[in-house]
């Protein structure tokens, strides 16, 4: 049903691109220059390397969508290449990333809102504000798929325009004297690049969102690859140019202690506190737009998996073309985690944020491996040029995924692996309770039938 919806209704290439950009660009970009300032301008080089890895992943997702149509993205690709259990791990890991990531986004978003409201940072009011920000995107999504797509386009335009203005004006008035030492980390070039890259990689979570919702996109074989690559390139350009512009507007020493580097840069560039407040408003808009996209995606992944019998069946229930049960239940979990973040030690929340990055990399890695596996088994049917090009991109994406996983650190890796395998009992339960029809791999869900048809075509 999802695939048909995507072909004849659903999201166009503009809305799908907005979904990618809206999901990638949240509140994180507004604090990123401060995090990178400790490394110096070398972090711009690291950012460029991470951008290349992200584009490689975007190209892989585009190719996989053309070969394996339908919603689910990384889940669909992992299941097709490596079997049901690998597909479940990809879906479970991605779902953990999505709802835990929403909790992280809303806490950062609340910080910008409290520039204007609850300036004393009363915890109960912070929780109330954050809860409202979590559930407003739920209401927008439940109005229907078209409402979500339209809202995403509006939010994307409102968040991108101020960032473009800062980037253009900042680069035109760039002051080299404010940069400081090229490598300010006190370590070697290789170590500095790796450390700065580990910070920069957080910025690209979400480049796969169009492939996750592919079954709800018109002409997905064409529009999803376009939206994924265009969205990733747009985000990469904004990140690189914007961060460089801030580096040239605010001194390195001030950037290291700034909690709102884009606002500080706006004050310098436009000569008034009003400019900083405009950027703070933009950060709020950006965070809400990001939550609208992720709120949809957090329901879509378990919905598709439930359709294949790998998640509980109630996740497949829809309302006005959106996965309502998945959205609501996931937002309940995100709300609980948000409350924990406000009432526990800060380190607990920091660990959860790093954990979401680890769990996000697993579906990325499995997707790159799925494309590589297909290329190696089907190499005789491809031209030498096409094979060489796709192999290069796939190997780069796979290497980038491994490197990203290492960048999360030992603690996040430990807890991430533990959270990943917490899903195993759920997998066993769904297998045990699956109906006889669902358990039969020869005639079950539409996605399994499509998989069987693709295998027949490939072996013909």
Secondary structure, DSSP 8 states (H G I E B T S, - for coil): -HHHHHHHSSB-HHHHHHHHHHHH-SSTHHHHHHHHHTT-THHHHHHHHHHHHHHHHHHHHHHHHHHS-STTTHHHHHHHHH-HHHHHHHHHHHHHHHHHHHHHHHHHHHHHHTTTS-TT--HHHHHHHHHHHHHHHHHHHHT-HHHHHHHHHHHHHHHHHHHHHHHHHHHHT--GGGS--S--SSS-HHHHHHHHHHHHGGGGTTTTHHHHTGGGBTTHHHHHHHHHHHHHHHHHHHHHHHHHHHHTTS-HHHHHH-S-HHHHHHHHHHTSHHHHHHHHHHHHHHHHHHHHHHHHHHHHHHHHHHHTTSS-GGGG--BTTB-HHHHHHHHHHHHHHHHHHHHS-HHHHHHHHHHHHHHHHHHHHHHHHHHHHHHHHSGGGS-HHHHHHHHHHHHHHHHHHHHHHHHT-HHHHHHHHHHHHTTHHHHHHHHHH--HHHH-TTS-SHHHHHHHHHHHHHH-
